Amino acid sequence: MKKLYFIFALTAFCLLLSSNLLARFTIIPYIQNVTSASVTVCWETDSVSESIVNYGTNKAGSYAFKAKGADGKKHRVVITNLKPSSVYYYQAISGKDLTTAGHKDFYFNTASRQGEPFVFAVYGDTRNGLNSYDTDHEAVVNSIARFSAPSFCLITGDLVDKGSDPFLWENFFQLENPVARHAPIYPSYGSNDMASGKDTFTDYFAVPNGGKWYSFDWGGCHFIGLYAWDTYSQNKKEVAPGSAQYEWLVKDLESPANNKAFFTVVFYHDSMYQYEKPKNRNIEKYWAPLFKKYGVDLVFCSGAHLYEHSVIDGIHYVISGGGGAEMQKYCPIGEVCTALFEFHHVKVSVNLPVIKAEAINVNGNVLDSFILVSDFEENEKEQNFSDIGLYKKGGSSSKTKLFKGAPAGTNFKPVTLALFATDCAFCHEVENDIIPGLAKKTGTDIELHLFPLRDSGNFEKMIALESELKDTDNQVPAIAMGNKILGGEKEIRQNLEALLIETRDTPPEQRIELKLTQKDSEAQETIVEKFKSFRLLPILIAGLIDGINPCAFATIIFLLSYLAILRKSKKELLLAGTVFTVAVFLTYFAVGLGGFGFFRAMGSYQLISKIIRFLIIGLVIALGVLSLIDYYKCLQGKAKEMFLQLPESLKAQVHGRIRNYAATGGLLASTFVLGFLVSLFELACTGQIYLPTLQYMAGLPQYRGSAIKYLFLYNIMFILPLVIIFTMTVFGATSSAFGRFFEKKVALIKLLTALFFFTLALLLVF
């Protein structure tokens, strides 16, 4: 009996051993949950077996390291202590089943360091099995491997037709393996993946945090995967405020990892918008304000079997549902979205501070593309704006500066200021001269948060802050400190120093800190109501007042006076003045519509603006001095020796050359460029709130027409003073009556001209 028992036990042991040795891959090894220092290798076998991974940096098949996981059918081996941004080759072993040593496709890359270029792919609705869409899914995966070679893939739900069917998952991973064996999949739940109410995601995916929602970082970007799987079936309590997911999302958006990221990318299954209309009203109601407030740049989803790209509230919403399921039939689309109906994936190339997204079909053709440029200031002090309630936002640039003024050894807490400014000269003076000067003068450390109003998100922040503090309709630039706002040049010059000292001397625990608690969605409503209250006459008056621009006046007077000295005809002077004025109008109108943001955001913008301003000031002072010298020459009876005229011989030569130049259109082209440069780099400092409001409303599709009409009329009035100045200049330079008067009163005219130029110089300086 004992002998029989021994034979039975030995047979069972041998069967178990042979089962272990003969285990076969039912799911080929694939990569999961990659960080800069770790990775998880996963696979599945048909029977219980060991979990071993050999790995190393030598692609010839010689592996320096080994990692082990628990025995089983579902295998997960976590490898740690890896080097960032490095390539490792691996071999998975379960009994006799193993991947080929040195196989060139079994490798993985650890997460990129910040600033290193990388590519990721996005696609969704790969579901296959019930209707045999394998060929389309396979074609998409092959195109990803061929045309994108991503570091990782975001799959936005409905990976399979029935999530409770293991066969469909095996089929899914077989089709995905050409990419998944070296590029991790970061999935989100779709309604089909939740079939029969059975959650099998955790059986196949080792996502960060191991939950239904998670986040990870790669190369300076922050990625957030959310749980929004169905418009109609999902309980709103899973996405609404108070839910575990909502509270986690707010916490993650406020995290240092997100605030330090150049881009924030969100992905989930059920699209918030389709054809520019709310599709899932619950997540639009609860999540859209969060995305806008915290600066989300890109949102990827699927749910619809197509490609669609829309920009709503400055956020790029992309539906990428062409991963394999049947294509959706053509439907009407909105005005500013792009909808395409082909199997595809989205290739996203990241080369900070730029992201380029391309929708690519299975043949490698680019169907659509767009580019985002980050507004994150890498060289400025990194700051979690949650301290003051103001957050980094895609589409709204911001930066933080710390000005040291407190004496060594003192322990004053820095005073926090928020500056909402345009690109005007006084705005630059506040940022670069007044605030640094007051820091030293008052012995105060100042932490300045700068929010340029050329970006709509920053205007929302200003309006929200005004509503919170119940101090509305402030002029710009505006400075917020504690619970007070100083609006416009007069208030800032008169009150900033006293308010700064008062805040500095207040004990830190008694200070009223700068906070922004009102949501941006409410700010938008406030701006819309403000816009609806506008009337035409005040806007026209504001444009007329803002059009008094000494810099433009000085430039056109010099230009026309110079041409008049060269004996240009009245027609030519009028043409040159008209071209200059049109250039000013078009530039300001384009800026009002959000144009030339790149020039105004670049680091050298203020330097170029200062150079142009100093050149014009120097030119005006020189003309004033020369006019004053001419005045003394006239008093001495030496009018023919005046500086501000050319010798007769030189006049004829220059006149001929200039006429030839003008005949080719070169003079007019130069005049247009001059008007453009003076306008772009010497933007008028408007204290009125009309222009920022109109600029903001022009970005809202439903109000764009009315806003553009008001902008057009505002700019017509803006150039009216310039038209008057250049008309008077042309008349004065060409009028025969004025010429006779000039000959009789040349000394007086020269004195008045000198006084005019000196006055203009003072206006430009102060």
KOLLOTI-212093 format. One record per residue (C-alpha): x, y, z; residue in one letter. Coordinates in steps of 0.1 Angstrom, whole numbers, padded with zeros to 4 digits, always signed. Each point is the difference from the previous one (the first is absolute). Layout:
N
XYZa;...
This chain:
766
+0000+0000+0000m;+0028+0024+0009k;+0017-0009-0033k;-0032+0007-0019l;-0004+0034+0018y;+0037+0009-0008f;-0006-0008-0037i;-0031+0021+0000f;+0017+0030+0017a;+0030-0003-0023l;-0023-0001-0030t;-0019+0031+0012a;+0032+0019+0006f;+0013-0009-0035c;-0033+0012-0015l;+0002+0032+0019l;+0037+0004-0010l;-0008-0007-0036s;-0029+0024+0001s;+0024+0027+0013n;+0025-0008-0027l;-0025-0002-0028l;-0019+0032+0008a;-0007+0020-0031r;-0006+0037-0006f;-0037+0008-0004t;+0009+0037+0000i;+0035+0009-0012i;+0021+0022+0023p;-0009+0037+0000y;+0011+0031+0019i;-0019+0019+0027q;+0004+0029+0025n;+0033+0015-0011v;+0017+0026+0021t;+0035+0016-0002s;+0013-0028+0023a;-0024-0030-0003s;-0021-0021-0023v;-0025-0029+0002t;+0002-0029-0025v;-0032-0019-0003c;-0011-0032-0018w;-0024-0029+0004e;+0004-0038-0003t;-0024-0029-0003d;+0011-0015+0033s;+0018+0010+0032v;+0037+0007-0006s;+0029+0020+0011e;+0004+0037-0007s;+0036+0010-0010i;+0013+0030-0020v;+0036+0002-0011n;+0009+0036-0011y;+0029+0023-0007g;+0013+0027-0024t;+0017-0024-0024n;-0022-0008-0029k;+0021-0029-0011a;-0018-0024+0024g;+0024+0002+0029s;-0021+0010+0031y;+0018+0014+0030a;-0030-0001+0024f;-0029-0022+0010k;-0034+0008+0017a;-0026-0024+0013k;-0037+0002+0007g;-0025-0023+0016a;-0009-0033-0017d;-0034-0002-0017g;-0019+0003-0033k;+0000+0038+0000k;+0036+0012+0003h;+0012+0034+0012r;+0037+0007+0006v;+0009+0034+0014v;+0035+0012-0009i;+0015+0029+0020t;+0032+0020+0003n;+0001+0008-0037l;+0016+0030-0015k;-0022+0028-0015p;-0004+0004-0037s;+0018-0033-0007s;-0006-0030-0023v;-0001-0035+0015y;-0004-0033-0017y;-0019-0028+0017y;-0009-0037-0001q;-0031-0014+0017a;+0002-0036+0012i;-0028-0023+0012s;+0012-0036+0001g;+0010-0010-0035k;-0019+0029-0016d;+0022+0030-0004l;+0006+0029-0023t;+0030-0003-0023t;+0031+0013+0016a;+0013+0031-0017g;-0033+0005-0019h;+0001+0036-0013k;-0036+0007+0007d;+0000-0009+0037f;+0013+0031+0016y;-0013+0030+0020f;+0009+0036+0006n;-0001+0015+0034t;-0019+0033+0002a;+0018+0030-0016s;+0016+0028+0020r;-0016+0034-0002q;+0009+0017-0033g;+0009-0032-0019e;-0022-0005-0031p;-0024-0029+0000f;-0031-0013-0019v;-0032-0015+0012f;-0030-0014-0019a;-0037+0004+0008v;-0029-0021-0013y;-0032-0016+0013g;-0029-0023-0008d;+0023-0029-0011t;-0027-0024+0010r;+0000-0031-0021n;-0013-0035+0003g;-0038+0001-0003l;+0000+0014-0035n;+0035-0011-0011s;+0016+0034-0003y;+0034-0016+0005d;+0014+0011-0034t;-0008+0037+0006d;+0014-0001+0036h;+0031-0018-0013e;+0005+0026-0028a;-0001+0028+0026v;+0025-0016+0022v;+0023-0007-0029n;-0002+0036-0011s;+0009+0011+0036i;+0031-0021-0001a;+0010+0012-0034r;-0008+0037+0000f;+0002+0010+0037s;+0022-0024+0020a;-0014+0013+0033p;+0015-0001+0035s;-0035-0009+0013f;-0036-0001-0011c;-0032+0015+0014l;-0030-0022-0009i;-0033+0018+0008t;-0023-0028+0008g;-0021-0027-0016d;+0031-0022-0005l;-0021-0031-0005v;-0037-0007-0007d;-0007-0019+0032k;+0024+0006+0029g;-0010-0032+0018s;+0012-0023-0029d;+0036-0011+0005p;+0003-0011-0036f;-0006+0036-0012l;+0027+0013+0023w;+0024-0027-0013e;-0009+0011-0036n;+0005+0037+0009f;+0035-0005+0014f;+0009-0022-0030q;-0009+0028-0023l;+0016+0027+0022e;+0033-0019+0006n;+0020+0015-0029p;-0001+0033+0020v;-0009-0012+0036a;+0030-0022+0004r;+0022+0031+0003h;-0025+0030+0004a;-0023-0001+0031p;-0037+0004-0005i;-0018+0025+0024y;-0037-0008-0004p;-0033+0015+0011s;-0032-0019+0006y;-0026-0001-0027g;-0036-0012+0002s;+0008-0032-0019n;+0029-0008+0023d;-0025+0001+0029m;-0023-0026-0016a;-0021-0021+0024s;+0012+0022+0028g;+0032-0019+0003k;+0032+0021+0004d;+0029-0020-0015t;+0023+0030-0007f;+0021-0007+0031t;+0006-0036-0013d;+0019+0014-0030y;+0012+0035+0008f;+0024+0012+0027a;-0008+0037-0001v;+0015+0025+0024p;-0017+0000+0034n;-0019-0031-0011g;-0033+0018-0003g;-0027+0009-0025k;+0015+0035-0002w;+0037+0008+0002y;+0027+0023-0012s;+0036-0002-0011f;+0028+0023-0012d;+0022-0003-0031w;+0026+0024-0013g;-0014+0032+0016g;-0037-0008-0007c;-0027-0011+0024h;-0026-0027-0011f;-0033-0006+0017i;-0021-0031-0008g;-0037+0003+0012l;-0029-0023+0004y;-0029+0012-0022a;-0012-0030-0019w;-0036+0008-0011d;-0022+0030-0005t;-0033-0016+0011y;+0008-0030+0022s;+0027+0015+0023q;-0013+0013+0033n;+0008+0038+0002k;+0011-0006+0036k;+0032-0016-0015e;+0010+0033-0016v;-0017+0027+0021a;+0015+0021+0028p;+0002-0020+0031g;+0008-0032-0018s;+0033-0017+0005a;+0010+0005-0036q;-0008+0038+0000y;+0018+0006+0033e;+0031-0019-0013w;-0001+0019-0033l;+0000+0034+0018v;+0029-0011+0022k;+0020-0013-0030d;-0006+0032-0020l;+0013+0020+0030e;+0030-0023+0005s;+0036+0013-0005p;+0004-0026-0028a;-0028+0017-0020n;+0010+0035+0007n;+0036-0007-0011k;-0011-0016-0032a;+0003+0017-0034f;-0032-0017-0012f;-0029-0017+0018t;-0017-0028-0021v;-0032-0016+0011v;-0015-0032-0015f;-0032-0020+0006y;-0026-0018-0021h;-0033+0018-0003d;+0004+0032-0019s;-0010+0032+0017m;-0008+0018-0033y;-0009-0013-0034q;-0006+0023-0029y;+0007+0029+0025e;-0030-0009+0020k;-0001-0016+0035p;-0003-0037-0003k;+0005-0010+0036n;-0016+0028+0020r;+0011-0014+0033n;+0037+0002-0007i;-0004+0033-0019e;-0017+0014+0031k;+0024-0013+0025y;+0033-0004-0018w;+0002+0027-0026a;+0003+0028+0026p;+0029-0019+0016l;+0018-0006-0033f;-0003+0037-0007k;+0009+0012+0035k;+0031-0022+0004y;+0014+0005-0035g;-0006-0033-0018v;+0013+0002-0035d;-0012-0032-0018l;-0029-0023+0006v;-0001-0033-0019f;-0031-0023+0000c;-0019-0023-0024s;-0035-0014+0004g;-0007+0012-0036a;+0016-0020-0028h;+0016+0029-0018l;+0027+0027+0003y;-0011+0034+0012e;+0020+0030+0012h;-0016+0031+0016s;+0014+0028+0021v;-0024+0011+0028i;+0010+0025+0026d;+0036-0002-0012g;+0001-0038+0006i;+0006-0024-0029h;-0026-0028+0002y;+0008-0030-0023v;-0022-0030-0007i;+0022-0029-0012s;-0024-0029-0005g;+0014-0015-0032g;+0019-0029+0016g;-0019-0029-0016g;-0037+0001+0007a;-0024+0008-0029e;+0003+0036-0012m;-0028+0023+0010q;-0021+0014-0029k;+0005+0036-0010y;-0018+0025+0022c;-0003+0039-0001p;+0029+0017+0018i;+0004+0034+0016g;+0017+0031-0014e;+0035-0004+0015v;+0004-0037+0005c;+0015-0025-0024t;-0017-0034-0004a;+0015-0029-0020l;-0013-0036-0005f;+0031-0022-0005e;+0018-0026+0020f;+0029+0019+0016h;+0021+0007+0030h;+0013+0034+0013v;+0038+0004+0001k;+0010+0025+0026v;+0036+0012-0002s;+0013+0019+0030v;+0031+0022-0003n;-0004+0025+0028l;-0014+0026+0000p;-0019-0012-0031v;-0025-0028-0005i;-0010-0011-0036k;-0030-0023-0004a;-0007-0018-0033e;-0029-0022-0008a;+0014-0027-0023i;-0020-0026-0019n;+0012-0036-0006v;+0018+0010-0032n;+0021+0026+0018g;-0019+0030-0014n;-0004+0030+0024v;-0037+0008+0003l;+0003+0029+0024d;+0027+0017+0021s;+0004+0028+0025f;+0027+0014+0022i;+0000+0012+0036l;+0027+0022+0015v;+0004-0001+0038s;-0002+0032+0019d;+0019-0015+0030f;+0029+0022+0010e;+0029-0025+0006e;+0025+0026+0011n;-0023+0018+0024e;-0005-0010+0036k;-0022-0031+0002e;-0031+0007+0021q;-0031-0019+0009n;-0025+0027-0007f;-0025-0018+0023s;+0016+0021+0028d;-0018+0031-0014i;-0027-0019-0019g;+0013+0008-0034l;+0010-0029-0022y;+0021-0007-0031k;-0022-0002-0029k;+0004-0012-0036g;-0008+0029-0022g;+0008+0025+0028s;+0036+0008+0008s;+0013+0010+0034s;+0032+0003+0018k;+0013+0008+0035t;+0029+0023+0010k;+0015+0005+0034l;+0014+0035+0007f;+0023+0002+0030k;-0001+0032+0021g;+0000-0010+0036a;+0032+0006+0019p;+0022-0030+0008a;-0010-0016+0033g;-0036+0011-0001t;-0028-0026+0000n;-0027+0018-0020f;-0023-0023-0019k;-0001+0011-0037p;-0030+0020-0011v;-0020-0017-0028t;-0012+0021-0029l;-0019-0010-0031a;+0005+0023-0030l;-0025-0001-0028f;+0016+0019-0029a;-0001+0006-0037t;+0031+0006-0021d;+0000+0038+0004c;+0030+0021+0011a;-0014+0007+0035f;-0007-0037+0005c;+0036-0008-0007h;+0011+0029+0023e;-0021-0015+0028v;+0016-0034-0005e;+0036+0010-0006n;+0004+0033+0018d;-0027+0010+0025i;-0004-0033+0019i;+0038-0008+0002p;+0006+0036+0010g;-0026-0002+0028l;+0014-0032+0012a;+0034+0017+0007k;-0015+0033+0011k;-0024-0016+0026t;+0023-0028+0010g;-0026-0026-0011t;+0003-0034-0017d;-0026-0001-0027i;-0013-0031-0017e;-0015+0012-0033l;-0024-0022-0020h;-0004+0014-0035l;-0031-0008-0021f;+0001+0016-0035p;-0035+0010-0011l;+0008-0010-0036r;-0011-0035+0011d;-0037-0005+0007s;+0005-0023+0030g;+0018+0028+0018n;-0028+0025-0007f;-0024-0026+0016e;+0023-0001+0030k;-0001+0038+0004m;-0038+0001-0004i;-0004-0029+0025a;+0022+0018+0025l;-0019+0033-0004e;-0033-0019+0007s;+0015-0017+0030e;+0012+0034+0015l;-0031+0019-0012k;+0022+0025-0018d;-0010+0000-0036t;+0007+0020-0032d;+0037+0007+0009n;+0022+0016-0026q;+0030-0018-0012v;+0027-0008+0009p;-0014-0011+0033a;+0019-0012+0031i;-0017-0023+0025a;+0015-0002+0035m;-0019-0016+0029g;-0036+0010-0003n;+0007+0032-0020k;+0004+0008-0037i;+0017+0031-0014l;-0012+0006-0035g;+0016+0024-0025g;+0032+0021-0001e;-0013+0027+0024k;-0010-0024+0028e;+0032-0020-0003i;+0023+0030+0001r;-0019+0016+0029q;-0008-0030+0022n;+0023-0029-0007l;+0028+0010+0023e;-0022+0007+0030a;-0020-0033-0005l;+0033-0019-0003l;+0014+0014+0033i;-0033-0006+0017e;-0001-0037-0011t;+0037-0005+0008r;-0005+0013+0036d;-0030-0022+0006t;+0010-0032+0019p;-0002-0030-0024p;-0027-0017+0020e;-0022+0031-0003q;+0005+0006-0036r;-0029-0004-0024i;+0015-0023-0027e;-0008+0004-0036l;-0025-0027-0009k;-0021-0008-0031l;-0030-0022+0009t;-0025+0008-0027q;+0000-0024-0029k;+0011+0010-0035d;-0034-0010-0014s;-0016+0026+0022e;+0026+0025-0011a;-0009-0007-0036q;-0037+0007+0008e;+0011+0033+0016t;+0020+0010-0031i;-0030-0009-0023v;-0023+0022+0021e;+0025+0028+0000k;+0002-0003-0038f;-0038+0001-0004k;-0001+0032+0020s;+0024+0018-0024f;-0013+0029-0021r;+0014+0012-0032l;+0008+0036+0010l;+0022-0008+0030p;+0020-0024-0021i;+0005+0026-0027l;+0011+0025+0026i;+0024-0025+0015a;+0015-0007-0034g;+0005+0037-0006l;+0017+0005+0033i;+0022-0030-0003d;+0010+0012-0035g;+0020+0029+0014i;+0033-0018-0005n;+0031+0023+0000p;+0022-0027-0013c;-0020-0005-0032a;-0004+0037-0003f;+0037+0006+0002a;+0007-0027-0026t;-0024+0012-0026i;+0009+0037+0005i;+0037-0009-0005f;-0008-0022-0030l;-0022+0026-0018l;+0023+0029+0009s;+0030-0020-0015y;-0020-0007-0031l;-0010+0037-0003a;+0036+0011+0003i;+0007-0023-0030l;-0028+0019-0019r;-0024-0028-0002k;-0034+0009-0014s;-0032+0004+0021k;-0013-0032-0016k;+0031-0020+0010e;-0001+0014+0036l;-0037-0009+0003l;+0007-0035-0014l;+0029-0006+0025a;-0021+0013+0029g;-0029-0022-0010t;+0022-0031-0002v;+0015+0008+0034f;-0034+0005+0015t;-0015-0031-0016v;+0030-0020+0014a;-0007+0014+0035v;-0037-0009-0003f;+0005-0035-0013l;+0027-0008+0027t;-0022+0012+0028y;-0031-0018-0014f;+0020-0032-0003a;+0013+0003+0035v;-0036+0006+0012g;-0009-0034-0017l;+0029-0017+0018g;+0026+0003-0027g;+0038+0003+0003f;-0002-0017+0034g;+0033-0018-0007f;+0019+0034-0005f;-0015+0015+0031r;+0007-0031+0021a;+0036-0004-0010m;+0027+0010+0025g;+0015+0027-0021s;-0033+0018-0006y;+0006+0025+0028q;+0036+0006-0011l;-0010+0007-0036i;-0029+0022+0012s;+0025+0021+0021k;+0025+0003-0028i;-0027+0013-0024i;-0013+0024+0026r;+0035+0013+0008f;+0007+0004-0037l;-0031+0020-0005i;+0006+0021+0031i;+0036+0006-0011g;-0012+0010-0035l;-0026+0024+0014v;+0025+0016+0023i;+0025+0003-0029a;-0027+0017-0021l;-0008+0023+0028g;+0037+0010+0005v;+0005+0005-0037l;-0031+0021-0002s;+0013+0021+0029l;+0033+0005-0018i;-0018+0009-0032d;-0020+0026+0021y;+0033+0017+0011y;+0013-0001-0036k;-0031+0018-0012c;+0004+0026+0027l;+0035+0006-0014q;-0012+0003-0035g;+0015-0034-0011k;-0032-0018-0010a;+0017-0016-0030k;+0023-0018+0025e;-0028-0018+0018m;+0006-0036+0009f;-0035-0013-0008l;+0004+0003-0037q;+0022-0017-0026l;+0025+0018-0023p;-0015+0006-0034e;+0025-0023-0017s;-0007-0028+0024l;-0037+0006-0001k;-0001-0007-0037a;+0020-0033+0004q;-0020-0013+0030v;-0033+0011-0016h;+0008-0020-0031g;+0010-0031+0019r;-0030+0002+0024i;-0024+0005-0030r;+0015-0031-0017n;-0004-0019+0033y;-0036+0011+0004a;-0007-0010-0036a;+0008-0036+0008t;-0023+0000+0030g;+0030-0003+0024g;-0008+0033+0018l;-0036-0010+0006l;+0011-0035+0012a;+0025+0015+0023s;-0026+0024+0013t;-0024-0029+0007f;+0027-0019+0019v;+0008+0031+0020l;-0036+0004+0010g;-0002-0037+0009f;+0031+0001+0022l;-0009+0032+0018v;-0035-0013+0007s;+0011-0035+0011l;+0028+0010+0022f;-0015+0032+0013e;-0036-0011+0008l;-0020+0028+0015a;-0005-0001+0037c;-0038+0000+0004t;-0014+0002+0034g;-0035-0007-0013q;-0016-0035+0006i;-0017+0000-0034y;+0029-0013-0020l;+0009-0030+0022p;-0037-0009+0001t;-0004+0002-0038l;+0032-0021-0005q;-0014-0026+0023y;-0035-0001-0015m;+0015-0003-0035a;+0012-0034+0011g;-0035-0013+0008l;-0017-0013-0032p;-0035+0011+0010q;+0011+0036+0006y;+0028+0003-0026r;-0020+0020-0025g;-0011+0027+0024s;+0034+0002+0016a;+0018+0003-0033i;-0024+0028-0011k;+0007+0019+0032y;+0038-0006-0004l;-0002+0013-0035f;-0017+0032+0010l;+0023+0004+0030y;+0030-0001-0022n;-0015+0024-0026i;-0003+0025+0028m;+0035-0010+0013f;+0016+0011-0033i;-0020+0032-0003l;+0025+0022+0020p;+0027-0015-0022l;-0019+0009-0032v;-0005+0036+0013i;+0037+0003+0008i;+0012-0013-0033f;-0026+0021-0019t;+0012+0032+0018m;+0036-0010-0007t;-0006-0005-0037v;-0019+0033-0002f;+0027+0018+0018g;+0027-0015-0022a;-0017+0006-0033t;-0022+0031+0004s;+0013+0030-0020s;-0016+0024+0025a;+0017-0018+0028f;+0032+0002-0020g;-0002+0037-0004r;-0008+0004+0037f;+0030-0023+0008f;+0023+0022-0021e;-0012+0031+0020k;-0001-0016+0034k;+0028-0026-0004v;+0016+0008+0034a;-0033-0002+0019l;-0009-0033-0018i;+0033-0015+0009k;-0004+0010+0037l;-0035-0015+0001l;+0012-0031-0018t;+0028-0004+0026a;-0025+0004+0029l;-0024-0025-0017f;+0028-0026-0003f;+0011+0005+0036f;-0036-0003+0012t;-0004-0032-0020l;+0032-0014+0015a;-0013+0008+0035l;-0032-0018-0008l;+0020-0030-0012l;+0022-0001+0031v;-0027+0006+0026f;
